[in-house]
Amino acid sequence: MAGFLSVLLFVTNSVLAHSSESNLWKERNKTRNNVSLLLQSLPQSYGTPRKVVALQDLNAERIVLHIQDVHLNPEAQTNIDKTVQSLIQNGQVDLIALEGAFAPIDLSHFRNFHDQTALHEVVDYLFRENKISGPIHAALTSSRSLPPIVGIDDAISYQANIDAYRQASLSTQDLKEKLSKLKERLTPLKPALFNPDLLKFDEKVQAYREGKLPWGDYVRFLAQGNLNLPWDIETFLTALEMESRLDTARIEIERSDLIGELVKKMSDEEASDLMKKSVAYRLGKIGPHDFYKQLKDLCERKGLLLSSHKAMNAYIQYVFLSENIDADKLLAAVKKLEEEGFSNRIKMHPTNLFRIQVFQPEEGSLIAYNPV
């Protein structure tokens, strides 16, 4: 069970009408509504939807939700556990399909165990020790009836992957030591071979890769002097700058003041609804963007100016902007900036281009370099 790498949740969709022509838009709206219901069941504090792919086949009767995780990572497994729990609780799961298993998984013996308190204690312990995965923990502790749980991995490919990993792990330490020695020999050569600009750039890159330079500072460094930054990097840097100016203590004070002013202008029903949304936000059932969007709209309807609560208004704008950042696109853009940084600094000083040859005789390593 601890070997499960990820989860596929097949979520029931409404049965589509027989006439695809007359019901085209009606069925598309149905699909959108069901996707919307599914997304509402996802606790946003435990993950972010990255992509929604609409299939052309309107006869498709299922929505596939693919949850990615980090293997044996406690935080990732906890997030998956909470997500699966929420989907089960809201009746959005029709089938749970797991990697790392090859057949239907029957948990009825555990689910029907006479002492559920003791069972939950054991399950929680196994989960903390990374002996079972998030989805299995959710299935064993959920109070609702479970959908079928099926292992969908290919046994031959799975075993081949394990064998390859074990084989590679035997040489990991040796390769790390060799790479470390190569680095020790290469580093002293750089001042003689690199032009000053290239050397400075390389030092920053190495500092980041060794964990000595924070991510935000690294992106700022790569962006220096670049007048054509990708949108994702510009947005990230803007959000980073806004974040650095946030006054958290002041935000909390203004948030309380704002809620107090709102309550005076609201009916009992509206106040109760706001309280429920606040609790849902604190519990992670709705994301910060949705919560503060509703709060902003409510302020406008009640004639309250957010501009008079400067710290709170700045925080809301920061939340809205941060939600627009696509992590995958941002990482790709940063990688491209790094590659361009090296390429541009080499092109600026063509006389300093060089070729390094690395020889691995039986005893030790020999590094030779030749200017091009």
C-alpha positions as CSV (number, residue, x, y, z in Angstrom):
1,M,0.0,0.0,0.0
2,A,2.9,2.4,0.7
3,G,4.0,2.0,-2.9
4,F,1.0,3.8,-4.4
5,L,2.3,6.7,-6.5
6,S,-0.8,8.5,-7.5
7,V,-4.6,8.3,-7.6
8,L,-7.1,8.4,-10.4
9,L,-10.6,9.3,-9.3
10,F,-13.4,8.6,-11.8
11,V,-16.3,10.8,-10.9
12,T,-19.8,10.2,-12.0
13,N,-21.1,12.5,-14.7
14,S,-24.8,12.8,-15.8
15,V,-25.9,10.5,-18.6
16,L,-25.9,12.4,-21.9
17,A,-29.0,12.6,-24.1
18,H,-29.3,10.4,-27.1
19,S,-29.6,13.2,-29.7
20,S,-26.2,14.9,-29.9
21,E,-27.5,17.5,-32.3
22,S,-30.6,18.8,-30.5
23,N,-29.0,18.5,-27.1
24,L,-25.5,19.7,-27.9
25,W,-25.4,22.9,-25.8
26,K,-27.7,21.4,-23.2
27,E,-25.3,18.5,-22.6
28,R,-22.3,20.8,-22.6
29,N,-23.9,22.8,-19.9
30,K,-24.6,19.6,-18.0
31,T,-20.9,18.7,-18.2
32,R,-19.8,22.1,-17.1
33,N,-22.2,21.9,-14.1
34,N,-20.9,18.5,-13.1
35,V,-17.3,19.7,-13.4
36,S,-18.3,22.7,-11.3
37,L,-19.8,20.5,-8.6
38,L,-16.7,18.3,-8.6
39,L,-14.4,21.3,-8.3
40,Q,-16.5,22.6,-5.4
41,S,-15.9,19.3,-3.6
42,L,-12.2,19.8,-3.8
43,P,-10.7,21.4,-0.7
44,Q,-8.5,24.1,-2.3
45,S,-6.1,24.3,0.6
46,Y,-4.9,20.8,-0.3
47,G,-4.2,21.3,-4.0
48,T,-4.8,23.4,-7.1
49,P,-6.5,22.2,-10.3
50,R,-3.9,22.6,-13.0
51,K,-5.7,21.7,-16.2
52,V,-9.2,20.8,-17.4
53,V,-9.4,18.9,-20.7
54,A,-12.7,18.8,-22.5
55,L,-13.2,15.7,-24.7
56,Q,-15.0,16.0,-28.0
57,D,-17.0,12.8,-27.4
58,L,-20.3,13.9,-25.8
59,N,-21.2,10.3,-25.1
60,A,-18.4,10.1,-22.5
61,E,-20.1,9.3,-19.2
62,R,-17.3,10.0,-16.7
63,I,-15.0,12.7,-15.5
64,V,-11.4,11.6,-14.7
65,L,-9.7,13.4,-12.0
66,H,-5.9,12.7,-11.9
67,I,-4.3,13.6,-8.5
68,Q,-0.5,13.9,-8.7
69,D,1.6,13.4,-5.6
70,V,5.1,13.1,-4.2
71,H,5.8,9.5,-3.3
72,L,6.2,9.0,0.5
73,N,6.0,12.7,1.1
74,P,3.9,13.2,4.3
75,E,2.5,16.6,3.3
76,A,1.5,15.4,-0.2
77,Q,-0.1,12.2,1.2
78,T,-2.0,14.2,3.8
79,N,-3.3,16.5,1.1
80,I,-4.4,13.5,-1.0
81,D,-6.0,11.9,2.0
82,K,-8.1,15.1,2.7
83,T,-9.0,15.5,-0.9
84,V,-10.2,11.9,-1.3
85,Q,-12.1,12.2,2.0
86,S,-13.9,15.3,0.8
87,L,-14.8,13.7,-2.6
88,I,-16.2,10.6,-0.8
89,Q,-18.1,12.7,1.7
90,N,-19.7,14.7,-1.1
91,G,-20.7,11.6,-3.1
92,Q,-18.5,12.6,-6.1
93,V,-16.5,9.4,-6.4
94,D,-17.6,6.5,-8.5
95,L,-14.3,4.6,-8.6
96,I,-10.9,5.0,-7.0
97,A,-8.1,3.6,-9.2
98,L,-4.6,3.2,-7.8
99,E,-1.1,2.8,-9.1
100,G,1.1,0.2,-7.4
101,A,-1.6,-2.4,-7.3
102,F,-2.9,-4.8,-9.9
103,A,-6.4,-6.0,-8.9
104,P,-9.5,-5.0,-6.9
105,I,-8.7,-4.0,-3.3
106,D,-11.1,-5.3,-0.7
107,L,-11.0,-3.3,2.5
108,S,-14.3,-4.7,3.9
109,H,-12.6,-6.8,6.5
110,F,-11.1,-3.7,8.1
111,R,-14.1,-1.5,7.5
112,N,-16.3,-4.1,9.4
113,F,-13.8,-4.6,12.2
114,H,-15.7,-4.5,15.6
115,D,-13.4,-1.9,17.2
116,Q,-13.2,1.1,14.8
117,T,-11.6,3.3,17.4
118,A,-8.6,0.9,17.7
119,L,-8.6,0.5,13.9
120,H,-8.4,4.2,13.3
121,E,-5.5,4.5,15.8
122,V,-3.6,1.8,14.0
123,V,-4.4,3.3,10.6
124,D,-3.3,6.8,11.7
125,Y,0.0,5.3,13.0
126,L,0.7,3.5,9.8
127,F,-0.1,6.6,7.9
128,R,2.3,8.7,10.0
129,E,5.0,6.1,9.4
130,N,4.5,6.2,5.6
131,K,3.4,2.5,5.6
132,I,0.1,3.3,3.9
133,S,-0.8,6.0,1.3
134,G,-3.2,8.9,1.5
135,P,-6.0,7.3,-0.5
136,I,-5.9,4.1,1.6
137,H,-6.0,6.1,4.8
138,A,-9.0,8.0,3.5
139,A,-10.7,4.8,2.6
140,L,-10.1,3.1,5.9
141,T,-11.2,6.1,8.0
142,S,-14.1,7.5,6.0
143,S,-17.6,7.2,7.6
144,R,-19.3,7.0,4.2
145,S,-19.8,3.9,2.0
146,L,-16.9,3.4,-0.4
147,P,-16.8,3.1,-4.1
148,P,-14.8,0.3,-5.7
149,I,-11.1,0.5,-5.3
150,V,-9.0,-1.0,-8.0
151,G,-5.3,-1.4,-8.8
152,I,-4.7,-0.4,-12.4
153,D,-0.9,-0.8,-12.7
154,D,0.7,-3.2,-15.1
155,A,2.6,-5.8,-13.0
156,I,5.4,-6.4,-15.5
157,S,6.1,-2.8,-16.1
158,Y,5.9,-2.0,-12.4
159,Q,8.4,-4.7,-11.5
160,A,10.7,-3.6,-14.3
161,N,10.6,-0.1,-12.8
162,I,11.5,-1.4,-9.3
163,D,14.4,-3.5,-10.7
164,A,15.7,-0.5,-12.6
165,Y,15.6,1.7,-9.5
166,R,17.3,-0.9,-7.3
167,Q,20.0,-1.4,-9.9
168,A,20.6,2.3,-10.2
169,S,20.7,2.8,-6.5
170,L,23.7,0.5,-6.2
171,S,25.8,3.0,-8.1
172,T,24.3,6.2,-6.7
173,Q,26.9,6.9,-4.0
174,D,29.8,6.1,-6.3
175,L,28.5,8.5,-9.0
176,K,27.9,11.2,-6.4
177,E,31.5,10.9,-5.3
178,K,32.8,11.0,-8.8
179,L,30.7,14.1,-9.7
180,S,31.9,15.8,-6.5
181,K,35.5,15.2,-7.5
182,L,34.8,16.5,-11.0
183,K,33.3,19.6,-9.6
184,E,36.3,20.2,-7.4
185,R,38.5,20.0,-10.4
186,L,36.3,22.1,-12.7
187,T,35.6,25.0,-10.2
188,P,39.2,26.3,-10.1
189,L,39.3,26.4,-13.9
190,K,36.3,28.7,-14.3
191,P,38.1,32.0,-13.3
192,A,40.7,31.4,-16.0
193,L,38.2,30.4,-18.7
194,F,35.1,32.4,-18.0
195,N,34.8,36.1,-18.7
196,P,33.8,38.2,-15.5
197,D,30.2,38.5,-16.5
198,L,29.8,34.8,-17.2
199,L,31.7,33.9,-14.0
200,K,29.4,36.1,-11.9
201,F,26.3,34.6,-13.6
202,D,27.5,31.0,-13.0
203,E,28.2,31.7,-9.3
204,K,24.6,32.9,-8.8
205,V,23.3,29.8,-10.6
206,Q,25.4,27.5,-8.5
207,A,24.4,29.3,-5.3
208,Y,20.7,28.7,-6.2
209,R,21.3,25.1,-7.1
210,E,23.1,24.5,-3.8
211,G,20.2,26.0,-1.8
212,K,22.2,29.1,-0.8
213,L,20.1,31.6,-2.8
214,P,16.3,31.8,-2.2
215,W,14.0,31.2,-5.2
216,G,12.6,34.7,-5.2
217,D,16.1,36.3,-5.2
218,Y,17.2,34.0,-8.0
219,V,14.3,34.9,-10.2
220,R,15.0,38.6,-9.5
221,F,18.6,38.1,-10.5
222,L,17.7,36.3,-13.8
223,A,15.2,39.1,-14.6
224,Q,17.7,42.0,-14.2
225,G,18.1,44.1,-17.3
226,N,15.6,41.9,-19.3
227,L,13.0,44.2,-20.9
228,N,11.1,41.3,-22.5
229,L,10.2,39.2,-19.5
230,P,7.5,36.5,-20.0
231,W,4.2,37.3,-18.4
232,D,4.5,34.5,-15.8
233,I,7.8,35.9,-14.5
234,E,6.5,39.5,-14.5
235,T,3.4,38.4,-12.6
236,F,5.5,36.4,-10.1
237,L,7.9,39.3,-9.5
238,T,5.0,41.7,-9.0
239,A,3.3,39.4,-6.5
240,L,6.7,38.9,-4.8
241,E,7.1,42.6,-4.4
242,M,3.6,43.0,-3.1
243,E,4.2,40.2,-0.6
244,S,7.3,41.9,0.7
245,R,5.2,45.0,1.5
246,L,2.4,43.2,3.3
247,D,1.9,44.1,6.9
248,T,0.4,40.9,8.4
249,A,-0.4,42.5,11.8
250,R,-2.2,45.4,10.2
251,I,-4.1,43.1,7.8
252,E,-5.5,41.2,10.8
253,I,-6.7,44.4,12.5
254,E,-8.3,45.7,9.3
255,R,-9.9,42.4,8.5
256,S,-11.6,42.4,11.9
257,D,-12.6,46.1,11.5
258,L,-14.0,45.4,8.0
259,I,-16.0,42.4,9.2
260,G,-17.4,44.4,12.1
261,E,-18.5,47.2,9.7
262,L,-20.1,44.7,7.4
263,V,-22.0,43.0,10.1
264,K,-23.7,46.3,11.0
265,K,-25.0,46.6,7.5
266,M,-26.1,42.9,7.1
267,S,-29.2,41.0,8.0
268,D,-29.0,38.0,10.3
269,E,-29.2,35.7,7.3
270,E,-26.4,37.5,5.5
271,A,-24.2,37.5,8.7
272,S,-24.8,33.8,9.2
273,D,-23.8,33.1,5.5
274,L,-20.6,35.2,5.9
275,M,-19.8,33.3,9.1
276,K,-20.2,29.9,7.3
277,K,-18.0,31.0,4.4
278,S,-15.4,32.2,6.8
279,V,-15.4,28.9,8.6
280,A,-15.2,27.1,5.2
281,Y,-12.3,29.2,4.2
282,R,-10.4,28.5,7.5
283,L,-11.1,24.8,7.0
284,G,-9.8,24.9,3.4
285,K,-13.1,24.1,1.8
286,I,-13.0,27.2,-0.3
287,G,-9.8,28.9,-1.6
288,P,-8.6,32.4,-0.8
289,H,-9.4,33.8,-4.2
290,D,-13.1,32.7,-4.0
291,F,-13.5,33.8,-0.4
292,Y,-12.0,37.3,-0.9
293,K,-13.8,37.7,-4.2
294,Q,-17.1,37.1,-2.3
295,L,-16.0,39.5,0.5
296,K,-15.1,42.2,-2.0
297,D,-18.4,41.9,-3.8
298,L,-20.2,42.0,-0.5
299,C,-18.4,45.2,0.5
300,E,-19.4,46.8,-2.8
301,R,-23.0,45.9,-2.3
302,K,-23.0,47.3,1.2
303,G,-21.3,50.5,0.1
304,L,-18.0,49.9,2.0
305,L,-14.8,51.1,0.3
306,L,-12.0,48.7,0.6
307,S,-9.6,51.5,-0.3
308,S,-10.2,52.9,3.2
309,H,-8.6,49.6,4.5
310,K,-5.3,49.9,2.7
311,A,-3.5,46.9,4.2
312,M,-6.5,44.6,3.7
313,N,-7.1,45.9,0.2
314,A,-3.4,45.3,-0.7
315,Y,-3.7,41.8,0.6
316,I,-6.8,41.0,-1.5
317,Q,-5.1,42.3,-4.6
318,Y,-2.1,40.2,-3.8
319,V,-4.3,37.1,-3.4
320,F,-6.0,37.8,-6.8
321,L,-2.7,38.2,-8.6
322,S,-1.1,35.2,-7.0
323,E,-3.9,32.9,-8.1
324,N,-3.1,33.8,-11.7
325,I,0.4,32.3,-11.5
326,D,0.8,29.0,-13.3
327,A,3.6,27.1,-11.5
328,D,4.5,24.9,-14.4
329,K,4.8,27.8,-16.9
330,L,6.7,29.9,-14.3
331,L,9.3,27.1,-13.8
332,A,9.7,26.6,-17.6
333,A,10.1,30.4,-18.1
334,V,12.8,30.6,-15.3
335,K,14.7,27.6,-16.9
336,K,14.6,29.4,-20.3
337,L,15.9,32.6,-18.7
338,E,18.8,30.7,-17.1
339,E,19.7,29.0,-20.4
340,E,19.6,32.3,-22.2
341,G,21.7,33.9,-19.5
342,F,24.5,31.4,-20.1
343,S,24.1,31.6,-23.9
344,N,24.1,35.4,-24.1
345,R,27.2,35.8,-21.9
346,I,29.2,33.3,-23.9
347,K,28.2,34.9,-27.2
348,M,29.3,38.3,-25.9
349,H,32.8,37.0,-25.4
350,P,33.5,34.4,-28.2
351,T,37.2,34.3,-27.5
352,N,36.5,32.7,-24.1
353,L,34.5,29.7,-25.5
354,F,36.1,26.5,-24.5
355,R,35.8,22.7,-24.7
356,I,36.3,20.5,-21.7
357,Q,37.2,16.9,-22.1
358,V,36.9,14.5,-19.2
359,F,38.8,11.3,-19.1
360,Q,38.2,8.5,-16.7
361,P,41.2,6.2,-16.4
362,E,41.2,3.4,-14.0
363,E,42.9,5.5,-11.4
364,G,41.5,8.9,-10.9
365,S,40.2,11.5,-13.3
366,L,42.0,13.8,-15.8
367,I,40.4,17.0,-17.0
368,A,41.8,18.8,-20.0
369,Y,40.5,22.0,-21.6
370,N,41.1,23.6,-25.0
371,P,40.1,27.0,-26.1
372,V,37.9,26.9,-29.2
